């Protein structure tokens, strides 16, 4: 079989219609410690943000497999230490540098070594979604790892959801687990998902309690985790010991905008879809997607208009969520792909949206990933491509990294508007733009420029900001093309598309 990434490189080049170019020089003139000028420039500035968060840049999964979203197409990695049958999670810094990753039991740092105190977590690599890593809001160094066990503890063990805390600044920047295995709820399904709160800062974390139909949601804030859950009793009661607790298997995922939750109940052959109030944390409005032969993986399209699921018989389905009734949504089901079934055929398994807006498909036992290339499009126009990414002789298994779903949301704001204390204005009758940050809590400002396919062209980071920072940008030396200006602080980020 001939695997190649060249298809994606060619497609992106055509899609963005830009040329890769070389930066000849950048000029700097500093006015004060908190005020500087960078010569960079933009001829035309219009609204719309196109960058997702770089925290999802590195993925490690399967049997030593990995990919990174730098350049025109994701590049395969072979330096990972992970070996997991199903669940895993990775996290990168705001500028896309690897921080650490886990299978729910062991945590490896950015150097692919076991993190200090990083063994013996209460997750399980055999759990569908063994773990998820969440940065504590407004913290520059603290991350929570939420873990879930295999089959609600059917084979022994904790059987539920717990959390551990990592400080990535410790051990010379390699990180250390400072609190481990704090229990939250047991027993639970093999599911954990997370999304941003309606306030734009905090994060909701959700799982399914085993033995009931209760969905438990906790909120992580800048002060830490609120361990008092919001409980929604809705949907099917999960209590199936005859089938080895088989109802616990499969994914649960928030939509990226935090308005819906989808949850697989594999042994019942259904997917439940709920409305979610991302202010109160309550689920309501159940829709059941049925007649499925063992659903497992789940993912929403980038604009949340479509839902995708894999099955144990190696099928991939799509539903049109823009429709208004349960019957219409069920009738919209489209078979996107089917691999001829056998017990050794390497089933399609986990699904995960990538930084490039494509959905990646885990192929259990193969040295490749498949891709849904246009997931916002309904029906076969979503353009499934089998065996698309070669993993360089490393092998995928059933899972792909689990991320906070809202990390894939693009930011949107109008020119000249501010987002969380960041302002960008054009300077009249010039090619310059003024960036200002004004917040007493700001500790650093990171300004980056990317070309239209996400390649980093320039970065300037200023630390020890004392509340106010001003920057002038001018990009006259660059050829005509699409560029992206991104400003990140420890509190927030804003990114804008610029046509030169």
FIKOLKE-9263 format. One record per residue (C-alpha): z, x, y; residue in one letter. Coordinates in pm, whole numbers, padded with zeros to 5 digits, always signed. Example, Ala and Ser with C-alpha at 12.3 -4.5 7.8 and 13.67 -1.06 7.14 Angstrom:
FIKOLKE-9263
up=+00780 | east=+01230 | north=-00450 | vopa=A
up=+00714 | east=+01367 | north=-00106 | vopa=S
This chain:
FIKOLKE-9263
up=+00000 | east=+00000 | north=+00000 | vopa=X
up=-00094 | east=+00136 | north=+00340 | vopa=X
up=+00176 | east=+00084 | north=+00599 | vopa=X
up=+00103 | east=+00151 | north=+00962 | vopa=X
up=+00248 | east=+00083 | north=+01304 | vopa=X
up=-00080 | east=+00145 | north=+01486 | vopa=X
up=-00162 | east=-00226 | north=+01489 | vopa=X
up=+00136 | east=-00296 | north=+01712 | vopa=X
up=+00063 | east=-00008 | north=+01943 | vopa=X
up=-00294 | east=-00132 | north=+01993 | vopa=X
up=-00180 | east=-00491 | north=+02042 | vopa=X
up=+00076 | east=-00398 | north=+02304 | vopa=X
up=-00171 | east=-00181 | north=+02490 | vopa=X
up=-00415 | east=-00472 | north=+02509 | vopa=X
up=-00140 | east=-00722 | north=+02587 | vopa=X
up=+00003 | east=-00536 | north=+02882 | vopa=X
up=-00328 | east=-00379 | north=+02996 | vopa=X
up=-00168 | east=-00067 | north=+03133 | vopa=X
up=-00211 | east=+00304 | north=+03087 | vopa=X
up=+00054 | east=+00549 | north=+02978 | vopa=X
up=+00092 | east=+00806 | north=+03247 | vopa=X
up=+00280 | east=+01119 | north=+03346 | vopa=X
up=+00534 | east=+01134 | north=+03629 | vopa=X
up=+00460 | east=+01431 | north=+03844 | vopa=X
up=+00769 | east=+01444 | north=+04058 | vopa=X
up=+01050 | east=+01250 | north=+04217 | vopa=X
up=+01205 | east=+01329 | north=+04554 | vopa=X
up=+01568 | east=+01274 | north=+04643 | vopa=X
up=+01749 | east=+01279 | north=+04975 | vopa=X
up=+02121 | east=+01199 | north=+04976 | vopa=X
up=+02286 | east=+01050 | north=+05280 | vopa=X
up=+02649 | east=+01009 | north=+05169 | vopa=X
up=+02831 | east=+01016 | north=+04833 | vopa=X
up=+02768 | east=+00644 | north=+04803 | vopa=X
up=+02437 | east=+00609 | north=+04982 | vopa=X
up=+02111 | east=+00774 | north=+04875 | vopa=X
up=+01735 | east=+00749 | north=+04900 | vopa=X
up=+01492 | east=+00782 | north=+04612 | vopa=X
up=+01122 | east=+00807 | north=+04686 | vopa=X
up=+00959 | east=+00564 | north=+04441 | vopa=X
up=+00768 | east=+00251 | north=+04576 | vopa=X
up=+00630 | east=-00076 | north=+04495 | vopa=X
up=+00328 | east=-00244 | north=+04649 | vopa=X
up=+00393 | east=-00594 | north=+04523 | vopa=X
up=+00725 | east=-00738 | north=+04414 | vopa=X
up=+00753 | east=-01071 | north=+04235 | vopa=X
up=+01017 | east=-01256 | north=+04043 | vopa=X
up=+01084 | east=-01258 | north=+03670 | vopa=X
up=+01287 | east=-01036 | north=+03454 | vopa=X
up=+01141 | east=-00907 | north=+03131 | vopa=X
up=+01397 | east=-00672 | north=+02983 | vopa=X
up=+01644 | east=-00778 | north=+02718 | vopa=X
up=+01964 | east=-00586 | north=+02676 | vopa=X
up=+01937 | east=-00231 | north=+02540 | vopa=X
up=+02256 | east=-00276 | north=+02337 | vopa=X
up=+02030 | east=-00388 | north=+02050 | vopa=X
up=+01809 | east=-00078 | north=+02061 | vopa=X
up=+01918 | east=+00090 | north=+01735 | vopa=X
up=+01927 | east=-00088 | north=+01397 | vopa=X
up=+02074 | east=+00056 | north=+01077 | vopa=X
up=+02057 | east=-00154 | north=+00760 | vopa=X
up=+01978 | east=-00158 | north=+00388 | vopa=X
up=+01978 | east=+00167 | north=+00191 | vopa=X
up=+01974 | east=+00423 | north=+00471 | vopa=X
up=+01703 | east=+00240 | north=+00667 | vopa=X
up=+01680 | east=+00213 | north=+01043 | vopa=X
up=+01451 | east=+00146 | north=+01338 | vopa=X
up=+01472 | east=+00212 | north=+01711 | vopa=X
up=+01289 | east=+00020 | north=+01986 | vopa=X
up=+01159 | east=+00309 | north=+02198 | vopa=X
up=+00793 | east=+00339 | north=+02296 | vopa=X
up=+00504 | east=+00112 | north=+02205 | vopa=X
up=+00639 | east=-00002 | north=+01867 | vopa=X
up=+00968 | east=+00030 | north=+01677 | vopa=X
up=+00999 | east=+00370 | north=+01511 | vopa=X
up=+01151 | east=+00408 | north=+01165 | vopa=X
up=+01467 | east=+00618 | north=+01126 | vopa=X
up=+01589 | east=+00802 | north=+00818 | vopa=X
up=+01919 | east=+00949 | north=+00942 | vopa=X
up=+02142 | east=+00648 | north=+00876 | vopa=X
up=+02449 | east=+00667 | north=+00651 | vopa=X
up=+02466 | east=+00296 | north=+00568 | vopa=X
up=+02412 | east=+00152 | north=+00219 | vopa=X
up=+02466 | east=-00223 | north=+00217 | vopa=X
up=+02334 | east=-00510 | north=+00007 | vopa=X
up=+02346 | east=-00765 | north=+00288 | vopa=X
up=+02537 | east=-00773 | north=+00614 | vopa=X
up=+02557 | east=-00506 | north=+00885 | vopa=X
up=+02583 | east=-00461 | north=+01260 | vopa=X
up=+02484 | east=-00192 | north=+01512 | vopa=X
up=+02554 | east=-00138 | north=+01880 | vopa=X
up=+02399 | east=+00082 | north=+02149 | vopa=X
up=+02499 | east=+00160 | north=+02507 | vopa=X
up=+02355 | east=-00027 | north=+02803 | vopa=X
up=+02085 | east=+00238 | north=+02837 | vopa=X
up=+01997 | east=+00224 | north=+02467 | vopa=X
up=+02188 | east=+00518 | north=+02317 | vopa=X
up=+02338 | east=+00466 | north=+01972 | vopa=X
up=+02718 | east=+00415 | north=+01971 | vopa=X
up=+02810 | east=+00312 | north=+01615 | vopa=X
up=+02725 | east=+00081 | north=+01324 | vopa=X
up=+02899 | east=-00079 | north=+01024 | vopa=X
up=+02853 | east=-00265 | north=+00696 | vopa=X
up=+03179 | east=-00453 | north=+00755 | vopa=X
up=+03383 | east=-00207 | north=+00548 | vopa=X
up=+03301 | east=+00137 | north=+00694 | vopa=X
up=+03215 | east=+00232 | north=+01054 | vopa=X
up=+02982 | east=+00525 | north=+01131 | vopa=X
up=+02972 | east=+00685 | north=+01475 | vopa=X
up=+02670 | east=+00795 | north=+01677 | vopa=X
up=+02657 | east=+01118 | north=+01474 | vopa=X
up=+02635 | east=+00916 | north=+01150 | vopa=X
up=+02979 | east=+01031 | north=+01042 | vopa=X
up=+03264 | east=+00800 | north=+00941 | vopa=X
up=+03451 | east=+00710 | north=+01259 | vopa=X
up=+03816 | east=+00809 | north=+01286 | vopa=X
up=+04019 | east=+00531 | north=+01117 | vopa=X
up=+03682 | east=+00375 | north=+01029 | vopa=X
up=+03729 | east=+00293 | north=+00660 | vopa=X
up=+03884 | east=-00006 | north=+00486 | vopa=X
up=+03777 | east=-00287 | north=+00719 | vopa=X
up=+03815 | east=-00633 | north=+00565 | vopa=X
up=+03446 | east=-00720 | north=+00566 | vopa=X
up=+03213 | east=-00680 | north=+00271 | vopa=X
up=+02859 | east=-00543 | north=+00249 | vopa=X
up=+02784 | east=-00822 | north=+00001 | vopa=X
up=+02854 | east=-01087 | north=+00267 | vopa=X
up=+02549 | east=-01241 | north=+00435 | vopa=X
up=+02676 | east=-01158 | north=+00784 | vopa=X
up=+02947 | east=-00906 | north=+00709 | vopa=X
up=+03014 | east=-00810 | north=+01069 | vopa=X
up=+02924 | east=-00838 | north=+01435 | vopa=X
up=+03006 | east=-00592 | north=+01718 | vopa=X
up=+03092 | east=-00729 | north=+02062 | vopa=X
up=+03167 | east=-00535 | north=+02378 | vopa=X
up=+03482 | east=-00654 | north=+02553 | vopa=X
up=+03372 | east=-00808 | north=+02885 | vopa=X
up=+03410 | east=-00574 | north=+03185 | vopa=X
up=+03525 | east=-00287 | north=+02963 | vopa=X
up=+03333 | east=+00039 | north=+02965 | vopa=X
up=+03460 | east=+00155 | north=+02627 | vopa=X
up=+03621 | east=-00118 | north=+02411 | vopa=X
up=+03431 | east=-00300 | north=+02137 | vopa=X
up=+03548 | east=-00564 | north=+01890 | vopa=X
up=+03420 | east=-00564 | north=+01532 | vopa=X
up=+03452 | east=-00906 | north=+01368 | vopa=X
up=+03426 | east=-00897 | north=+00988 | vopa=X
up=+03392 | east=-01160 | north=+00713 | vopa=X
up=+03445 | east=-01120 | north=+00339 | vopa=X
up=+03224 | east=-01199 | north=+00039 | vopa=X
up=+03223 | east=-01552 | north=-00116 | vopa=X
up=+03540 | east=-01661 | north=+00068 | vopa=X
up=+03740 | east=-01415 | north=-00141 | vopa=X
up=+03619 | east=-01558 | north=-00475 | vopa=X
up=+03645 | east=-01213 | north=-00636 | vopa=X
up=+03971 | east=-01129 | north=-00464 | vopa=X
up=+04032 | east=-00969 | north=-00126 | vopa=X
up=+04113 | east=-01112 | north=+00215 | vopa=X
up=+03839 | east=-01375 | north=+00207 | vopa=X
up=+03828 | east=-01452 | north=+00579 | vopa=X
up=+03751 | east=-01334 | north=+00931 | vopa=X
up=+03939 | east=-01047 | north=+01095 | vopa=X
up=+03878 | east=-00811 | north=+01387 | vopa=X
up=+03916 | east=-00443 | north=+01466 | vopa=X
up=+03889 | east=-00263 | north=+01802 | vopa=X
up=+03690 | east=+00053 | north=+01880 | vopa=X
up=+03730 | east=+00276 | north=+02185 | vopa=X
up=+03405 | east=+00476 | north=+02211 | vopa=X
up=+03550 | east=+00716 | north=+02469 | vopa=X
up=+03797 | east=+00864 | north=+02220 | vopa=X
up=+03730 | east=+01163 | north=+01994 | vopa=X
up=+03506 | east=+01326 | north=+02252 | vopa=X
up=+03283 | east=+01022 | north=+02280 | vopa=X
up=+03242 | east=+00968 | north=+01904 | vopa=X
up=+03486 | east=+00678 | north=+01906 | vopa=X
up=+03797 | east=+00576 | north=+01717 | vopa=X
up=+03927 | east=+00250 | north=+01574 | vopa=X
up=+04251 | east=+00182 | north=+01762 | vopa=X
up=+04341 | east=-00150 | north=+01594 | vopa=X
up=+04227 | east=-00259 | north=+01250 | vopa=X
up=+04208 | east=-00575 | north=+01042 | vopa=X
up=+04387 | east=-00822 | north=+01266 | vopa=X
up=+04360 | east=-01151 | north=+01071 | vopa=X
up=+04217 | east=-01462 | north=+01235 | vopa=X
up=+04140 | east=-01717 | north=+00961 | vopa=X
up=+04110 | east=-01726 | north=+00583 | vopa=X
up=+03922 | east=-01834 | north=+00380 | vopa=X
up=+03585 | east=-01853 | north=+00556 | vopa=X
up=+03215 | east=-01855 | north=+00478 | vopa=X
up=+03009 | east=-01534 | north=+00498 | vopa=X
up=+02905 | east=-01629 | north=+00849 | vopa=X
up=+02983 | east=-01498 | north=+01196 | vopa=X
up=+02781 | east=-01537 | north=+01514 | vopa=X
up=+02839 | east=-01487 | north=+01887 | vopa=X
up=+02691 | east=-01586 | north=+02224 | vopa=X
up=+02776 | east=-01569 | north=+02593 | vopa=X
up=+03013 | east=-01824 | north=+02744 | vopa=X
up=+02883 | east=-02061 | north=+03013 | vopa=X
up=+03070 | east=-01853 | north=+03272 | vopa=X
up=+02826 | east=-01566 | north=+03212 | vopa=X
up=+03100 | east=-01315 | north=+03127 | vopa=X
up=+03303 | east=-01412 | north=+02821 | vopa=X
up=+03175 | east=-01430 | north=+02461 | vopa=X
up=+03215 | east=-01703 | north=+02199 | vopa=X
up=+03262 | east=-01598 | north=+01835 | vopa=X
up=+03217 | east=-01859 | north=+01559 | vopa=X
up=+03258 | east=-01893 | north=+01182 | vopa=X
up=+03286 | east=-02169 | north=+00921 | vopa=X
up=+03618 | east=-02240 | north=+00749 | vopa=X
up=+03596 | east=-02261 | north=+00369 | vopa=X
up=+03724 | east=-02584 | north=+00211 | vopa=X
up=+03656 | east=-02798 | north=+00521 | vopa=X
up=+03372 | east=-02875 | north=+00761 | vopa=X
up=+03553 | east=-02702 | north=+01048 | vopa=X
up=+03372 | east=-02461 | north=+01279 | vopa=X
up=+03615 | east=-02222 | north=+01449 | vopa=X
up=+03524 | east=-02068 | north=+01786 | vopa=X
up=+03726 | east=-01802 | north=+01969 | vopa=X
up=+03658 | east=-01663 | north=+02315 | vopa=X
up=+03663 | east=-01291 | north=+02398 | vopa=X
up=+03746 | east=-01218 | north=+02762 | vopa=X
up=+03811 | east=-00915 | north=+02978 | vopa=X
up=+04178 | east=-00956 | north=+02884 | vopa=X
up=+04103 | east=-00947 | north=+02512 | vopa=X
up=+04060 | east=-01207 | north=+02239 | vopa=X
up=+04212 | east=-01553 | north=+02282 | vopa=X
up=+04333 | east=-01613 | north=+01926 | vopa=X
up=+04372 | east=-01989 | north=+01979 | vopa=X
up=+04051 | east=-02134 | north=+01833 | vopa=X
up=+03840 | east=-02430 | north=+01940 | vopa=X
up=+03783 | east=-02634 | north=+01622 | vopa=X
up=+03489 | east=-02870 | north=+01561 | vopa=X
up=+03497 | east=-03085 | north=+01247 | vopa=X
up=+03131 | east=-03160 | north=+01188 | vopa=X
up=+02880 | east=-03141 | north=+00904 | vopa=X
up=+02916 | east=-03075 | north=+00532 | vopa=X
up=+03251 | east=-02984 | north=+00378 | vopa=X
up=+03218 | east=-02632 | north=+00233 | vopa=X
up=+03402 | east=-02646 | north=-00100 | vopa=X
up=+03192 | east=-02550 | north=-00402 | vopa=X
up=+03397 | east=-02337 | north=-00646 | vopa=X
up=+03183 | east=-02445 | north=-00943 | vopa=X
up=+02892 | east=-02239 | north=-00804 | vopa=X
up=+03109 | east=-01937 | north=-00719 | vopa=X
up=+03161 | east=-02068 | north=-00366 | vopa=X
up=+02782 | east=-02063 | north=-00317 | vopa=X
up=+02796 | east=-02278 | north=-00003 | vopa=X
up=+02934 | east=-01981 | north=+00189 | vopa=X
up=+02610 | east=-01781 | north=+00162 | vopa=X
up=+02348 | east=-01753 | north=+00432 | vopa=X
up=+02334 | east=-01714 | north=+00808 | vopa=X
up=+02489 | east=-01893 | north=+01103 | vopa=X
up=+02330 | east=-01831 | north=+01444 | vopa=X
up=+02365 | east=-01949 | north=+01800 | vopa=X
up=+02052 | east=-02009 | north=+01999 | vopa=X
up=+02006 | east=-01739 | north=+02260 | vopa=X
up=+02090 | east=-01975 | north=+02546 | vopa=X
up=+02410 | east=-02086 | north=+02371 | vopa=X
up=+02309 | east=-02452 | north=+02352 | vopa=X
up=+02272 | east=-02485 | north=+01973 | vopa=X
up=+02415 | east=-02350 | north=+01647 | vopa=X
up=+02226 | east=-02341 | north=+01317 | vopa=X
up=+02407 | east=-02287 | north=+00986 | vopa=X
up=+02270 | east=-02245 | north=+00634 | vopa=X
up=+02436 | east=-02409 | north=+00334 | vopa=X
up=+02242 | east=-02230 | north=+00064 | vopa=X
up=+02356 | east=-02401 | north=-00255 | vopa=X
up=+02299 | east=-02746 | north=-00098 | vopa=X
up=+01947 | east=-02654 | north=+00018 | vopa=X
up=+02007 | east=-02755 | north=+00379 | vopa=X
up=+02038 | east=-02616 | north=+00730 | vopa=X
up=+02267 | east=-02790 | north=+00976 | vopa=X
up=+02181 | east=-02781 | north=+01346 | vopa=X
up=+02445 | east=-02867 | north=+01604 | vopa=X
up=+02451 | east=-02892 | north=+01981 | vopa=X
up=+02701 | east=-02647 | north=+02130 | vopa=X
up=+02893 | east=-02677 | north=+02455 | vopa=X
up=+02918 | east=-02313 | north=+02563 | vopa=X
up=+03180 | east=-02405 | north=+02819 | vopa=X
up=+03429 | east=-02588 | north=+02594 | vopa=X
up=+03330 | east=-02429 | north=+02260 | vopa=X
up=+03279 | east=-02765 | north=+02086 | vopa=X
up=+02997 | east=-02855 | north=+01844 | vopa=X
up=+02845 | east=-03204 | north=+01833 | vopa=X
up=+02519 | east=-03388 | north=+01755 | vopa=X
up=+02441 | east=-03291 | north=+01394 | vopa=X
up=+02081 | east=-03267 | north=+01268 | vopa=X
up=+02018 | east=-03180 | north=+00901 | vopa=X
up=+01707 | east=-02991 | north=+00788 | vopa=X
up=+01674 | east=-03058 | north=+00417 | vopa=X
up=+01472 | east=-03014 | north=+00096 | vopa=X
up=+01492 | east=-02636 | north=+00100 | vopa=X
up=+01515 | east=-02415 | north=-00207 | vopa=X
up=+01807 | east=-02189 | north=-00118 | vopa=X
up=+01786 | east=-02115 | north=+00256 | vopa=X
up=+01934 | east=-01782 | north=+00367 | vopa=X
up=+01817 | east=-01608 | north=+00687 | vopa=X
up=+01797 | east=-01778 | north=+01028 | vopa=X
up=+01663 | east=-01695 | north=+01371 | vopa=X
up=+01566 | east=-01882 | north=+01688 | vopa=X
up=+01250 | east=-01795 | north=+01876 | vopa=X
up=+01309 | east=-01603 | north=+02203 | vopa=X
up=+01275 | east=-01924 | north=+02408 | vopa=X
up=+01478 | east=-02125 | north=+02151 | vopa=X
up=+01194 | east=-02374 | north=+02099 | vopa=X
up=+01154 | east=-02292 | north=+01730 | vopa=X
up=+01385 | east=-02220 | north=+01438 | vopa=X
up=+01289 | east=-01996 | north=+01145 | vopa=X
up=+01450 | east=-01970 | north=+00801 | vopa=X
up=+01389 | east=-01776 | north=+00480 | vopa=X
up=+01463 | east=-01903 | north=+00129 | vopa=X
up=+01562 | east=-01744 | north=-00200 | vopa=X
up=+01213 | east=-01827 | north=-00331 | vopa=X
up=+01064 | east=-01598 | north=-00065 | vopa=X
up=+00934 | east=-01862 | north=+00173 | vopa=X
up=+00955 | east=-01860 | north=+00551 | vopa=X
up=+00965 | east=-02193 | north=+00736 | vopa=X
up=+00945 | east=-02289 | north=+01102 | vopa=X
up=+01070 | east=-02605 | north=+01279 | vopa=X
up=+00971 | east=-02725 | north=+01627 | vopa=X
up=+01297 | east=-02783 | north=+01814 | vopa=X
up=+01124 | east=-02920 | north=+02122 | vopa=X
up=+01090 | east=-03252 | north=+01938 | vopa=X
up=+01343 | east=-03523 | north=+02010 | vopa=X
up=+01458 | east=-03672 | north=+01678 | vopa=X
up=+01585 | east=-03550 | north=+01344 | vopa=X
up=+01287 | east=-03706 | north=+01166 | vopa=X
up=+01032 | east=-03543 | north=+01397 | vopa=X
up=+01196 | east=-03203 | north=+01369 | vopa=X
up=+01205 | east=-03228 | north=+00988 | vopa=X
up=+00841 | east=-03337 | north=+00980 | vopa=X
up=+00742 | east=-03038 | north=+01195 | vopa=X
up=+00839 | east=-02795 | north=+00920 | vopa=X
up=+00562 | east=-02539 | north=+00863 | vopa=X
up=+00538 | east=-02292 | north=+00577 | vopa=X
up=+00474 | east=-01963 | north=+00757 | vopa=X
up=+00461 | east=-01738 | north=+00451 | vopa=X
up=+00519 | east=-01744 | north=+00076 | vopa=X
up=+00527 | east=-01449 | north=-00162 | vopa=X
up=+00454 | east=-01543 | north=-00527 | vopa=X
up=+00794 | east=-01591 | north=-00687 | vopa=X
up=+00947 | east=-01391 | north=-00970 | vopa=X
up=+01300 | east=-01271 | north=-01034 | vopa=X
up=+01192 | east=-00917 | north=-00939 | vopa=X
up=+00966 | east=-01002 | north=-00649 | vopa=X
up=+01175 | east=-00876 | north=-00355 | vopa=X
up=+01252 | east=-01193 | north=-00161 | vopa=X
up=+01223 | east=-01235 | north=+00213 | vopa=X
up=+01582 | east=-01242 | north=+00337 | vopa=X
up=+01745 | east=-01172 | north=+00673 | vopa=X
up=+01579 | east=-01255 | north=+01005 | vopa=X
up=+01651 | east=-01088 | north=+01341 | vopa=X
up=+01489 | east=-01098 | north=+01684 | vopa=X
up=+01404 | east=-00756 | north=+01828 | vopa=X
up=+01391 | east=-00613 | north=+02178 | vopa=X
up=+01013 | east=-00657 | north=+02175 | vopa=X
up=+01037 | east=-01034 | north=+02135 | vopa=X
up=+00923 | east=-01032 | north=+01772 | vopa=X
up=+01125 | east=-01155 | north=+01473 | vopa=X
up=+01178 | east=-00901 | north=+01195 | vopa=X
up=+01201 | east=-01006 | north=+00829 | vopa=X
up=+01405 | east=-00814 | north=+00571 | vopa=X
up=+01226 | east=-00759 | north=+00237 | vopa=X
up=+01488 | east=-00701 | north=-00030 | vopa=X
up=+01410 | east=-00383 | north=-00225 | vopa=X
up=+01100 | east=-00280 | north=-00031 | vopa=X
up=+01044 | east=+00014 | north=+00203 | vopa=X
up=+00906 | east=-00210 | north=+00477 | vopa=X
up=+00982 | east=-00498 | north=+00713 | vopa=X
up=+00761 | east=-00795 | north=+00795 | vopa=X
up=+00716 | east=-00935 | north=+01146 | vopa=X
up=+00665 | east=-01275 | north=+01309 | vopa=X
up=+00463 | east=-01149 | north=+01603 | vopa=X
up=+00449 | east=-01455 | north=+01832 | vopa=X
up=+00761 | east=-01653 | north=+01743 | vopa=X
up=+00745 | east=-01884 | north=+02047 | vopa=X
up=+00418 | east=-02031 | north=+01920 | vopa=X
up=+00434 | east=-02335 | north=+01696 | vopa=X
up=+00284 | east=-02336 | north=+01346 | vopa=X
up=+00073 | east=-02058 | north=+01200 | vopa=X
up=-00004 | east=-01935 | north=+01552 | vopa=X
up=+00331 | east=-01753 | north=+01530 | vopa=X
up=+00128 | east=-01488 | north=+01343 | vopa=X
up=+00326 | east=-01358 | north=+01045 | vopa=X
up=+00238 | east=-01005 | north=+00927 | vopa=X
up=+00365 | east=-00892 | north=+00587 | vopa=X
up=+00482 | east=-00534 | north=+00518 | vopa=X
up=+00432 | east=-00444 | north=+00883 | vopa=X
up=+00681 | east=-00163 | north=+00945 | vopa=X
up=+00705 | east=+00128 | north=+00698 | vopa=X
up=+01065 | east=+00248 | north=+00653 | vopa=X
up=+00970 | east=+00603 | north=+00547 | vopa=X
up=+01087 | east=+00567 | north=+00187 | vopa=X
up=+01418 | east=+00408 | north=+00282 | vopa=X
up=+01469 | east=+00059 | north=+00147 | vopa=X
up=+01567 | east=-00267 | north=+00302 | vopa=X
up=+01799 | east=-00512 | north=+00131 | vopa=X
up=+01887 | east=-00870 | north=+00222 | vopa=X
up=+02031 | east=-00812 | north=+00569 | vopa=X
up=+01944 | east=-00697 | north=+00918 | vopa=X
up=+02193 | east=-00613 | north=+01197 | vopa=X
up=+02385 | east=-00904 | north=+01346 | vopa=X
up=+02397 | east=-00913 | north=+01727 | vopa=X
up=+02539 | east=-01127 | north=+02007 | vopa=X
up=+02251 | east=-01373 | north=+02047 | vopa=X
up=+02254 | east=-01379 | north=+02428 | vopa=X
up=+02178 | east=-01004 | north=+02439 | vopa=X
up=+01815 | east=-01103 | north=+02383 | vopa=X
up=+01798 | east=-01330 | north=+02687 | vopa=X
up=+01587 | east=-01196 | north=+02975 | vopa=X
up=+01746 | east=-01216 | north=+03318 | vopa=X
up=+01571 | east=-01423 | north=+03585 | vopa=X
up=+01619 | east=-01415 | north=+03961 | vopa=X
up=+01413 | east=-01453 | north=+04275 | vopa=X
up=+01312 | east=-01157 | north=+04493 | vopa=X
up=+01579 | east=-01090 | north=+04747 | vopa=X
up=+01840 | east=-01283 | north=+04552 | vopa=X
up=+02163 | east=-01138 | north=+04423 | vopa=X
up=+02304 | east=-01153 | north=+04073 | vopa=X
up=+02672 | east=-01073 | north=+04037 | vopa=X
up=+02688 | east=-00858 | north=+04352 | vopa=X
up=+02352 | east=-00679 | north=+04309 | vopa=X
up=+02099 | east=-00739 | north=+04590 | vopa=X
up=+01735 | east=-00624 | north=+04610 | vopa=X
up=+01535 | east=-00668 | north=+04932 | vopa=X
up=+01196 | east=-00549 | north=+05048 | vopa=X
up=+01189 | east=-00345 | north=+05369 | vopa=X
up=+00939 | east=-00514 | north=+05606 | vopa=X
up=+00612 | east=-00330 | north=+05677 | vopa=X
up=+00700 | east=-00054 | north=+05427 | vopa=X
up=+00662 | east=+00007 | north=+05054 | vopa=X
up=+01035 | east=+00053 | north=+05015 | vopa=X
up=+01298 | east=-00171 | north=+04859 | vopa=X
up=+01669 | east=-00170 | north=+04926 | vopa=X
up=+01914 | east=-00202 | north=+04637 | vopa=X
up=+02277 | east=-00268 | north=+04725 | vopa=X
up=+02579 | east=-00318 | north=+04504 | vopa=X
up=+02895 | east=-00457 | north=+04656 | vopa=X
up=+03197 | east=-00520 | north=+04432 | vopa=X
up=+03545 | east=-00373 | north=+04431 | vopa=X
up=+03527 | east=-00356 | north=+04050 | vopa=X
up=+03206 | east=-00149 | north=+04034 | vopa=X
up=+03262 | east=+00189 | north=+03871 | vopa=X
up=+02906 | east=+00309 | north=+03811 | vopa=X
up=+02548 | east=+00217 | north=+03904 | vopa=X
up=+02258 | east=+00304 | north=+03677 | vopa=X
up=+01904 | east=+00262 | north=+03817 | vopa=X
up=+01612 | east=+00280 | north=+03572 | vopa=X
up=+01236 | east=+00236 | north=+03590 | vopa=X
up=+01026 | east=+00146 | north=+03287 | vopa=X
up=+00657 | east=+00096 | north=+03237 | vopa=X
up=+00527 | east=-00237 | north=+03108 | vopa=X
up=+00588 | east=-00154 | north=+02742 | vopa=X
up=+00945 | east=-00043 | north=+02791 | vopa=X
up=+00909 | east=+00336 | north=+02813 | vopa=X
up=+01171 | east=+00491 | north=+03038 | vopa=X
up=+01010 | east=+00668 | north=+03333 | vopa=X
up=+01308 | east=+00741 | north=+03553 | vopa=X
up=+01685 | east=+00705 | north=+03546 | vopa=X
up=+01958 | east=+00784 | north=+03798 | vopa=X
up=+02325 | east=+00717 | north=+03728 | vopa=X
up=+02598 | east=+00748 | north=+03991 | vopa=X
up=+02961 | east=+00738 | north=+03881 | vopa=X
up=+03285 | east=+00697 | north=+04073 | vopa=X
up=+03150 | east=+00422 | north=+04296 | vopa=X
up=+03411 | east=+00292 | north=+04536 | vopa=X
up=+03297 | east=-00065 | north=+04584 | vopa=X
up=+02968 | east=-00016 | north=+04775 | vopa=X
up=+02644 | east=+00158 | north=+04684 | vopa=X
up=+02304 | east=+00155 | north=+04857 | vopa=X
up=+01974 | east=+00288 | north=+04728 | vopa=X
up=+01618 | east=+00290 | north=+04873 | vopa=X
up=+01328 | east=+00304 | north=+04629 | vopa=X
up=+00962 | east=+00388 | north=+04692 | vopa=X
up=+00702 | east=+00430 | north=+04417 | vopa=X
up=+00386 | east=+00542 | north=+04593 | vopa=X
up=+00319 | east=+00828 | north=+04352 | vopa=X
up=+00268 | east=+00599 | north=+04051 | vopa=X
up=-00071 | east=+00455 | north=+03943 | vopa=X
up=-00137 | east=+00083 | north=+03963 | vopa=X
up=+00034 | east=-00088 | north=+03668 | vopa=X
up=+00328 | east=-00307 | north=+03575 | vopa=X
up=+00674 | east=-00157 | north=+03616 | vopa=X
up=+01027 | east=-00280 | north=+03561 | vopa=X
up=+01317 | east=-00192 | north=+03790 | vopa=X
up=+01657 | east=-00229 | north=+03628 | vopa=X
up=+01995 | east=-00192 | north=+03797 | vopa=X
up=+02304 | east=-00185 | north=+03574 | vopa=X
up=+02673 | east=-00166 | north=+03660 | vopa=X
up=+02984 | east=-00189 | north=+03445 | vopa=X
up=+02990 | east=-00561 | north=+03537 | vopa=X
up=+02631 | east=-00678 | north=+03502 | vopa=X
up=+02263 | east=-00592 | north=+03522 | vopa=X
up=+01950 | east=-00720 | north=+03692 | vopa=X
up=+01592 | east=-00632 | north=+03606 | vopa=X
up=+01270 | east=-00723 | north=+03787 | vopa=X
up=+00903 | east=-00691 | north=+03710 | vopa=X
up=+00696 | east=-00514 | north=+03975 | vopa=X
up=+00317 | east=-00502 | north=+04001 | vopa=X
up=+00203 | east=-00180 | north=+04167 | vopa=X
